[in-house]
Amino acid sequence: MQQTMPTITRDGRFAYEAAGSPEAVSLVFLHGIGGAARAWRHQLATFGSRFRAIAWDMPGYGGSKPLPNVSITALAEALQEFLQQIEADKPVLVGHSIGGMIVQQWLAQYPRAARAVVLAQTSPAFGKADGDWQKSFIAARLGPLDRGETMNLLAPSLVKELVGENPDAKGMDVARDCMASVPEASYRAMMLALIGFDLRSALKDIAVPTLLLSGSRDNNAPAPMMAKMAGYIPAARYVELAGVGHLANLERPDAFNQAIDAFLESSVAKTQATGQ
């Protein structure tokens, strides 16, 4: 498959990287809390030969302006503004981790605006603020910052905790660099935005072709939970990557791309044929 190298754009509120023809179907990638647009370069280079492949810097990351008040709902509205800004009509959305939560919230507000979606290593709910697991999760991630450590110092250990077996060395370099570059204020805001997120009741209403992609070694979005999640979505396909942790696109980029490619070959071709 011929690869197309991405270009970097800073346009008003949003910064993003893109590859491919503006006339092609838009394939939009949304990173997680420790990510950045550049975490998707392998995917942009691969899919840019057939799609208009685009990865945003989430608000508060890279060259994108932060939101005055951060919530999953506000991030979904920002996504809609971004899609309008780049004139992405009926896009395919690929959301990783919190990016997948943003996609779910966006679908709840714009149920038929996507051609298809990929929910990668994500969850339909985070739970109540006073839950023991939730409090432990937030404390483990914000506690070191409260004690004066920096994202740059924390990045190697944070990434190590996220990955599975034999991750790609170059991908891990990118993961550590992205994590180290996340502004502390954005990291804190995104962590707190998770609290109270719950769209489990909306899964049955997802009306577009959906791929749920998990890693068997992912402790943040466990594979059994994602398999169960897939069972509630009418048009869902579930794929589990063996030995992979929470950063599949960087740990095993080829396997990640192959799973998405197989899904796109069927789902996008089908929606184009039916004119949806």
Summary of the structure (lengths in Angstrom):
residues: 276
radius of gyration: 17.2
end to end distance: 26.8
largest distance: 56.0
contacts: 975
relative contact order: 0.15
helix: 46%
strand: 16%
